Amino acid sequence: MTLKARILGTVAGAAALAASTVQAQDGITVAYFLEWPMPFQYAKAEGMYEEAMGIPINWVSFDTGTAMSAAMASGDVQMAVSQGVPPFVVATSAGQDLKILDVAVSYSDNDNCVVRTELEIDKTNAGDLEGKRVGVPIGTAAHYGFLAQMNHFGVDISTMEIVDMAPPDGAAAFAQGSLDMVCGWGGALRRMKEHGNVLLTGAEKEELGILVFDVTSAPADFVAENPDLVSQFLAVTAQANEMWNSGEHTDEMLPVIAQDAGMDLDATEATIETFVFPGVSEQLSEKWLGGGAGSFMDGVAQVFLDAGSIDGKLDSYAETVNIEPLQAVADGM
């Protein structure tokens, strides 16, 4: 049996339930990132989502999770794969009715801030960052990581010139020497590191409680109107992750993922090795969607609120998590 057939086999029985609304029958638009290699892209490139769900899918790449939120608010996008938790928190704190559907990826080593080499600033003298010019994609996971790290080091960010820049733009500006520090992820982060150093490693950030993970998200009304369709989407993603995690299909999947991510093979392998793709049962556990994610989002919101980046926060973020579609996947496995 081919890998494609194995992935589709788990959701084929439910295909007849797809396209339960006019919107779904016309197809859906799904947001994702380039230079962000993940197993779902194998299924994406091979057309497995369309086969399993029975509808057309328009895949659109974005630079930031905040742009994904805006596209979902306008109705241009129905689902977003690998949206960072911080932009999700920013959107929901402002009143946007979005739901977290799964844990797409955990990546504490692949989202960070980089300081220009010639400044000779590291964790021992991070206070010297005061007054510096920093490129940060506002409202993203990188922004949250920046605020949390500066808070840890006691750096007064009011003294800094903070410029809102998407990671690819920030990496280019950093290379040109117009920024002292820059924050981002993926391919952009690799390019940033060619000109500087990180203050804290992924493991050091995790010790401080600075987690970094992305989710699959969607507008609440779309999920409510299309529960079977959403479950089918998550099932294909889960099976692609399972195949990747087994280690038995790397040679088949990696080149396809690399091409879809717009990366060369070596860069794709180096990046994806820093990623963790939790299985469905782990995602549903207390650590993640069973409670931990809600508590973590509350902490993220508080950091943004204290920094003046948002005007207010929700009393609880637990209600922004909808485990029902993923639980349906677990029940069918």
TORBA-547481 format. One record per residue (C-alpha): residue in one letter; y, x, z. Coordinates in nm, 2 decimals, padded with zeros to 4 digits. Example, Ala and Ser with C-alpha at 12.3 -4.5 7.8 and 13.67 -1.06 7.14 Angstrom:
2
> aa; c2; c1; c3
> a; -00.45; 01.23; 00.78
> s; -00.11; 01.37; 00.71
This chain:
333
> aa; c2; c1; c3
> m; 00.00; 00.00; 00.00
> t; 00.34; 00.14; -00.09
> l; 00.62; 00.19; 00.17
> k; 00.82; -00.08; 00.00
> a; 00.53; -00.33; 00.03
> r; 00.47; -00.24; 00.39
> i; 00.84; -00.31; 00.48
> l; 00.85; -00.64; 00.29
> g; 00.52; -00.76; 00.43
> t; 00.66; -00.83; 00.77
> v; 00.93; -01.07; 00.64
> a; 00.78; -01.21; 00.32
> g; 00.64; -01.51; 00.50
> a; 00.98; -01.62; 00.61
> a; 01.15; -01.58; 00.28
> a; 01.14; -01.95; 00.20
> l; 01.37; -02.01; 00.50
> a; 01.66; -01.80; 00.35
> a; 01.98; -01.93; 00.20
> s; 02.02; -02.22; 00.44
> t; 02.38; -02.27; 00.36
> v; 02.59; -02.28; 00.04
> q; 02.75; -01.95; 00.14
> a; 02.41; -01.79; 00.18
> q; 02.28; -01.93; -00.15
> d; 02.57; -01.76; -00.32
> g; 02.48; -01.43; -00.16
> i; 02.64; -01.23; 00.12
> t; 02.85; -00.92; 00.15
> v; 02.74; -00.65; 00.39
> a; 02.95; -00.36; 00.51
> y; 02.83; 00.00; 00.57
> f; 02.95; 00.36; 00.57
> l; 02.91; 00.64; 00.32
> e; 02.81; 00.98; 00.45
> w; 02.63; 00.80; 00.73
> p; 02.26; 00.83; 00.64
> m; 02.02; 00.58; 00.80
> p; 01.67; 00.44; 00.72
> f; 01.81; 00.10; 00.62
> q; 01.96; 00.27; 00.31
> y; 01.61; 00.32; 00.18
> a; 01.55; -00.05; 00.20
> k; 01.90; -00.11; 00.06
> a; 01.85; 00.11; -00.24
> e; 01.51; -00.03; -00.32
> g; 01.63; -00.39; -00.31
> m; 01.41; -00.49; -00.02
> y; 01.67; -00.70; 00.16
> e; 01.72; -00.91; -00.15
> e; 01.35; -00.95; -00.20
> a; 01.29; -01.05; 00.16
> m; 01.59; -01.28; 00.20
> g; 01.59; -01.43; -00.15
> i; 01.96; -01.40; -00.21
> p; 02.20; -01.15; -00.37
> i; 02.36; -00.89; -00.14
> n; 02.69; -00.72; -00.22
> w; 02.70; -00.39; -00.03
> v; 03.06; -00.26; 00.03
> s; 03.14; 00.08; 00.19
> f; 03.42; 00.11; 00.45
> d; 03.59; 00.41; 00.62
> t; 03.62; 00.27; 00.97
> g; 03.47; 00.00; 01.19
> t; 03.82; -00.15; 01.24
> a; 03.83; -00.22; 00.86
> m; 03.49; -00.39; 00.89
> s; 03.63; -00.62; 01.16
> a; 03.93; -00.71; 00.94
> a; 03.70; -00.79; 00.65
> m; 03.48; -01.01; 00.86
> a; 03.79; -01.19; 01.00
> s; 03.90; -01.26; 00.64
> g; 03.56; -01.39; 00.54
> d; 03.51; -01.11; 00.28
> v; 03.22; -00.97; 00.47
> q; 02.94; -01.16; 00.65
> m; 02.76; -00.87; 00.82
> a; 02.84; -00.51; 00.91
> v; 02.57; -00.24; 00.96
> s; 02.65; 00.05; 01.20
> q; 02.99; -00.08; 01.32
> g; 03.10; 00.13; 01.62
> v; 03.11; -00.04; 01.96
> p; 03.47; 00.05; 02.02
> p; 03.61; -00.13; 01.71
> f; 03.38; -00.42; 01.80
> v; 03.54; -00.43; 02.15
> v; 03.89; -00.41; 02.01
> a; 03.83; -00.70; 01.78
> t; 03.66; -00.92; 02.03
> s; 03.92; -00.84; 02.30
> a; 04.18; -00.97; 02.05
> g; 03.99; -01.30; 02.02
> q; 03.78; -01.24; 01.71
> d; 03.44; -01.42; 01.75
> l; 03.19; -01.15; 01.65
> k; 02.83; -01.11; 01.77
> i; 02.62; -00.79; 01.82
> l; 02.28; -00.84; 01.66
> d; 02.11; -00.51; 01.71
> v; 02.15; -00.14; 01.80
> a; 02.19; 00.03; 01.47
> v; 02.19; 00.40; 01.58
> s; 02.27; 00.62; 01.88
> y; 02.45; 00.94; 01.80
> s; 02.63; 01.12; 02.08
> d; 02.62; 01.45; 01.88
> n; 02.76; 01.30; 01.56
> d; 03.09; 01.16; 01.68
> n; 03.34; 01.40; 01.83
> c; 03.68; 01.57; 01.84
> v; 03.74; 01.92; 01.71
> v; 04.01; 02.16; 01.81
> r; 04.16; 02.41; 01.57
> t; 03.99; 02.75; 01.61
> e; 04.31; 02.96; 01.63
> l; 04.43; 02.76; 01.93
> e; 04.15; 02.90; 02.14
> i; 04.12; 02.58; 02.34
> d; 03.79; 02.47; 02.49
> k; 03.67; 02.28; 02.80
> t; 03.80; 02.55; 03.03
> n; 04.17; 02.51; 02.92
> a; 04.17; 02.16; 02.76
> g; 04.51; 02.10; 02.94
> d; 04.67; 02.31; 02.67
> l; 04.62; 02.01; 02.43
> e; 04.92; 01.84; 02.57
> g; 05.20; 01.83; 02.31
> k; 04.95; 01.88; 02.02
> r; 04.92; 01.67; 01.70
> v; 04.59; 01.48; 01.68
> g; 04.43; 01.28; 01.40
> v; 04.23; 00.99; 01.54
> p; 04.09; 00.67; 01.37
> i; 04.25; 00.42; 01.61
> g; 04.02; 00.16; 01.76
> t; 03.70; 00.33; 01.66
> a; 03.42; 00.51; 01.85
> a; 03.60; 00.83; 01.78
> h; 03.91; 00.69; 01.94
> y; 03.72; 00.58; 02.25
> g; 03.56; 00.93; 02.28
> f; 03.90; 01.09; 02.24
> l; 04.05; 00.88; 02.52
> a; 03.75; 00.93; 02.75
> q; 03.75; 01.31; 02.70
> m; 04.12; 01.34; 02.75
> n; 04.09; 01.13; 03.07
> h; 03.81; 01.36; 03.19
> f; 04.02; 01.67; 03.13
> g; 04.33; 01.51; 03.27
> v; 04.53; 01.55; 02.95
> d; 04.84; 01.33; 02.93
> i; 04.81; 01.17; 02.59
> s; 05.17; 01.04; 02.61
> t; 05.27; 01.40; 02.53
> m; 05.06; 01.41; 02.22
> e; 05.15; 01.31; 01.87
> i; 04.86; 01.08; 01.77
> v; 04.82; 01.00; 01.40
> d; 04.59; 00.71; 01.29
> m; 04.37; 00.87; 01.02
> a; 04.03; 00.77; 00.89
> p; 03.78; 01.06; 00.93
> p; 03.78; 01.18; 00.57
> d; 04.16; 01.19; 00.57
> g; 04.16; 01.36; 00.91
> a; 03.92; 01.63; 00.79
> a; 04.13; 01.70; 00.48
> a; 04.45; 01.72; 00.69
> f; 04.27; 01.95; 00.95
> a; 04.16; 02.18; 00.67
> q; 04.52; 02.20; 00.54
> g; 04.64; 02.30; 00.89
> s; 04.85; 02.00; 00.96
> l; 04.66; 01.89; 01.27
> d; 04.58; 02.07; 01.60
> m; 04.29; 01.84; 01.68
> v; 04.10; 01.58; 01.48
> c; 03.83; 01.32; 01.56
> g; 03.56; 01.16; 01.35
> w; 03.19; 01.14; 01.26
> g; 02.93; 01.20; 00.99
> g; 03.02; 01.42; 00.69
> a; 03.38; 01.43; 00.79
> l; 03.29; 01.57; 01.13
> r; 03.08; 01.85; 00.97
> r; 03.39; 01.95; 00.76
> m; 03.61; 01.94; 01.07
> k; 03.38; 02.19; 01.24
> e; 03.43; 02.44; 00.96
> h; 03.78; 02.49; 01.11
> g; 03.74; 02.43; 01.48
> n; 03.53; 02.37; 01.79
> v; 03.43; 02.07; 02.00
> l; 03.53; 02.04; 02.37
> l; 03.20; 01.88; 02.48
> t; 02.86; 01.86; 02.33
> g; 02.68; 01.53; 02.29
> a; 02.47; 01.59; 02.60
> e; 02.78; 01.68; 02.80
> k; 02.94; 01.36; 02.69
> e; 02.64; 01.15; 02.79
> e; 02.64; 01.31; 03.14
> l; 02.99; 01.17; 03.17
> g; 02.88; 00.83; 03.06
> i; 03.05; 00.86; 02.71
> l; 02.78; 00.69; 02.50
> v; 02.81; 00.67; 02.13
> f; 02.62; 00.40; 01.94
> d; 02.67; 00.15; 01.66
> v; 02.56; -00.20; 01.61
> t; 02.49; -00.46; 01.34
> s; 02.75; -00.73; 01.38
> a; 02.85; -01.05; 01.22
> p; 03.09; -01.35; 01.27
> a; 02.95; -01.59; 01.53
> d; 02.97; -01.89; 01.29
> f; 02.78; -01.71; 01.02
> v; 02.50; -01.62; 01.27
> a; 02.49; -01.98; 01.40
> e; 02.47; -02.13; 01.04
> n; 02.21; -01.87; 00.91
> p; 01.98; -01.77; 01.20
> d; 01.67; -01.73; 00.98
> l; 01.86; -01.53; 00.72
> v; 02.00; -01.30; 00.99
> s; 01.65; -01.25; 01.14
> q; 01.52; -01.15; 00.80
> f; 01.79; -00.90; 00.75
> l; 01.72; -00.75; 01.10
> a; 01.35; -00.74; 01.03
> v; 01.39; -00.53; 00.71
> t; 01.61; -00.29; 00.90
> a; 01.36; -00.27; 01.19
> q; 01.07; -00.20; 00.96
> a; 01.27; 00.07; 00.78
> n; 01.35; 00.23; 01.11
> e; 00.99; 00.21; 01.22
> m; 00.87; 00.39; 00.90
> w; 01.13; 00.66; 00.95
> n; 01.05; 00.71; 01.32
> s; 00.68; 00.75; 01.24
> g; 00.76; 01.08; 01.06
> e; 00.50; 00.99; 00.79
> h; 00.75; 00.89; 00.52
> t; 01.03; 01.15; 00.54
> d; 00.96; 01.30; 00.19
> e; 00.98; 00.96; 00.03
> m; 01.27; 00.82; 00.22
> l; 01.51; 01.12; 00.26
> p; 01.60; 01.17; -00.11
> v; 01.67; 00.80; -00.15
> i; 01.88; 00.78; 00.17
> a; 02.08; 01.09; 00.06
> q; 02.17; 00.95; -00.28
> d; 02.27; 00.62; -00.13
> a; 02.48; 00.79; 00.14
> g; 02.66; 01.01; -00.12
> m; 02.53; 01.33; 00.03
> d; 02.32; 01.63; -00.06
> l; 01.97; 01.66; 00.08
> d; 02.05; 01.94; 00.33
> a; 02.35; 01.76; 00.47
> t; 02.16; 01.43; 00.50
> e; 01.87; 01.60; 00.68
> a; 02.11; 01.78; 00.92
> t; 02.30; 01.46; 01.00
> i; 02.01; 01.22; 01.04
> e; 01.83; 01.46; 01.27
> t; 02.11; 01.40; 01.53
> f; 02.05; 01.02; 01.51
> v; 01.82; 00.80; 01.72
> f; 01.70; 00.47; 01.59
> p; 01.57; 00.26; 01.88
> g; 01.28; 00.02; 01.81
> v; 01.31; -00.35; 01.85
> s; 01.15; -00.37; 02.20
> e; 01.38; -00.09; 02.32
> q; 01.69; -00.26; 02.18
> l; 01.60; -00.57; 02.37
> s; 01.55; -00.38; 02.69
> e; 01.80; -00.38; 02.99
> k; 01.93; -00.04; 02.87
> w; 02.06; -00.19; 02.55
> l; 02.11; -00.55; 02.45
> g; 01.94; -00.69; 02.77
> g; 02.24; -00.60; 02.98
> g; 02.35; -00.24; 02.93
> a; 02.55; -00.30; 02.62
> g; 02.77; -00.56; 02.78
> s; 02.84; -00.34; 03.08
> f; 02.92; -00.04; 02.85
> m; 03.16; -00.25; 02.65
> d; 03.34; -00.35; 02.96
> g; 03.40; 00.01; 03.03
> v; 03.51; 00.08; 02.68
> a; 03.76; -00.21; 02.70
> q; 03.90; -00.07; 03.03
> v; 03.96; 00.27; 02.88
> f; 04.15; 00.11; 02.59
> l; 04.34; -00.11; 02.82
> d; 04.44; 00.17; 03.05
> a; 04.56; 00.37; 02.74
> g; 04.77; 00.07; 02.62
> s; 04.56; 00.04; 02.30
> i; 04.47; -00.32; 02.37
> d; 04.67; -00.60; 02.54
> g; 04.38; -00.74; 02.74
> k; 04.01; -00.75; 02.79
> l; 03.74; -01.02; 02.82
> d; 03.61; -01.12; 03.16
> s; 03.26; -01.03; 03.03
> y; 03.13; -00.89; 02.70
> a; 02.78; -01.01; 02.76
> e; 02.85; -01.32; 02.56
> t; 02.93; -01.11; 02.25
> v; 02.57; -01.01; 02.23
> n; 02.33; -01.25; 02.05
> i; 01.97; -01.14; 02.09
> e; 01.81; -01.45; 01.94
> p; 01.77; -01.32; 01.58
> l; 01.63; -00.99; 01.70
> q; 01.40; -01.17; 01.95
> a; 01.27; -01.37; 01.65
> v; 01.19; -01.04; 01.48
> a; 01.01; -00.91; 01.79
> d; 00.81; -01.24; 01.81
> g; 00.70; -01.20; 01.45
> m; 00.59; -00.83; 01.47
